[in-house]
Amino acid sequence: MVGPDGTLRGVVSRSDLLKAFLRDDAGTAEDVRCEVVARLFGAHAEAIRIEVRDGVVTLTGRVRGTALIPLAGRLTRAVAGVVDVHCALSGPSRRPDLVPDLQDPQRSSPA
C-alpha cells in the first residue's frame, strides 16, 4: 500500500487478498443463512436449502413471493467467501383449487 504522499505504508500479500475466499463451506453457508436468507424470508427461511461447495452457493426451495429471489442471489454473492451463486429458488406451486386468488390459465378463457 502506498500513502497519499507516495511512500510505502505496507505490503499486501496474495494470501491477504485470498483470505476471504479461503473460508470453510460450513461457515459460508451459515453466513448466507443469517445475513441473507433469514433477513429476506424470515419465518419461511427454513424452507430454503443452502449448499456450499468450494465457495459455490446453491439456493433451492420454494418461497411465498418471487420478488425477492433476484435480490437473494445478489446479496448472497456479496457474502465473504462466496465465489459463485446458483439460485434455484421458485415461487409457490400453482394450485388454483387451493389458492383461489391464483387463476388457472387452462381454465380461464377470454370473453
C-alpha positions in Angstrom: 0.0 0.0 0.0 1.2 3.5 -0.8 0.2 6.6 1.2 -1.1 9.8 -0.3 2.5 11.2 -0.4 3.8 8.2 -2.4 5.6 6.5 0.5 5.3 2.8 1.1 2.9 2.2 4.0 2.6 -1.6 4.0 2.6 -4.7 1.8 -0.5 -6.6 0.9 0.3 -10.2 0.0 -1.6 -12.5 -2.2 -2.6 -14.6 0.8 -4.0 -11.4 2.4 -6.2 -10.9 -0.6 -7.3 -14.5 -0.8 -8.3 -14.9 2.9 -11.9 -14.0 2.2 -12.1 -16.9 -0.3 -10.3 -19.4 1.9 -13.2 -20.0 4.3 -14.7 -23.3 5.0 -18.0 -24.1 3.3 -19.9 -24.5 6.5 -19.0 -21.0 7.7 -20.0 -19.6 4.4 -23.4 -21.4 4.5 -24.1 -20.1 8.0 -23.3 -16.5 6.9 -25.6 -16.9 3.9 -28.4 -18.2 6.2 -28.0 -15.4 8.8 -27.2 -12.5 6.5 -29.4 -13.2 3.5 -32.0 -15.9 3.9 -33.2 -15.2 7.4 -33.4 -11.4 6.7 -35.2 -11.7 3.4 -37.5 -14.6 4.1 -38.0 -14.5 7.9 -40.2 -17.3 9.2 -40.1 -19.1 5.9 -36.3 -19.3 5.8 -36.3 -22.9 6.9 -37.9 -23.9 3.6 -34.7 -22.7 1.8 -31.8 -25.2 1.4 -28.3 -23.8 1.2 -25.5 -25.9 -0.1 -21.9 -24.6 -0.4 -19.2 -26.5 -2.2 -15.8 -24.8 -2.8 -17.4 -21.4 -2.3 -20.2 -22.0 -4.8 -23.5 -21.5 -3.1 -26.7 -23.2 -4.3 -30.0 -21.9 -3.0 -33.1 -24.2 -3.5 -36.6 -24.3 -2.2 -39.9 -22.5 -2.6 -40.7 -19.1 -1.3 -44.0 -17.3 -0.9 -43.3 -14.5 -3.3 -40.9 -14.4 -6.2 -40.0 -10.7 -6.0 -37.1 -11.3 -3.5 -35.5 -14.2 -5.5 -33.1 -11.9 -7.6 -32.2 -10.0 -4.5 -31.3 -13.2 -2.6 -28.9 -14.1 -5.4 -27.2 -10.7 -5.4 -26.9 -10.5 -1.6 -25.5 -14.0 -1.5 -22.8 -13.0 -3.9 -21.7 -10.3 -1.5 -21.1 -12.7 1.4 -17.4 -13.2 2.1 -16.1 -16.5 0.7 -18.8 -16.8 -2.0 -17.3 -17.5 -5.4 -20.5 -18.1 -7.4 -24.2 -18.4 -6.8 -26.7 -20.8 -8.3 -30.1 -19.6 -7.3 -32.8 -22.2 -8.0 -35.5 -20.7 -5.7 -39.0 -20.8 -7.0 -42.4 -19.5 -6.1 -45.3 -21.4 -4.7 -46.8 -24.2 -6.7 -49.9 -23.1 -8.6 -52.8 -24.8 -7.1 -55.9 -22.7 -8.1 -58.2 -25.2 -6.4 -56.4 -24.5 -3.1 -55.5 -20.8 -3.6 -58.5 -19.1 -5.1 -56.7 -15.8 -5.9 -54.5 -17.6 -8.4 -56.0 -18.1 -11.8 -55.6 -21.3 -13.7 -54.5 -20.4 -17.3 -56.1 -23.6 -18.7 -59.5 -22.9 -17.1 -59.8 -19.2 -17.9 -60.9 -18.4 -21.3 -61.1 -15.0 -23.0 -64.5 -13.5 -23.1 
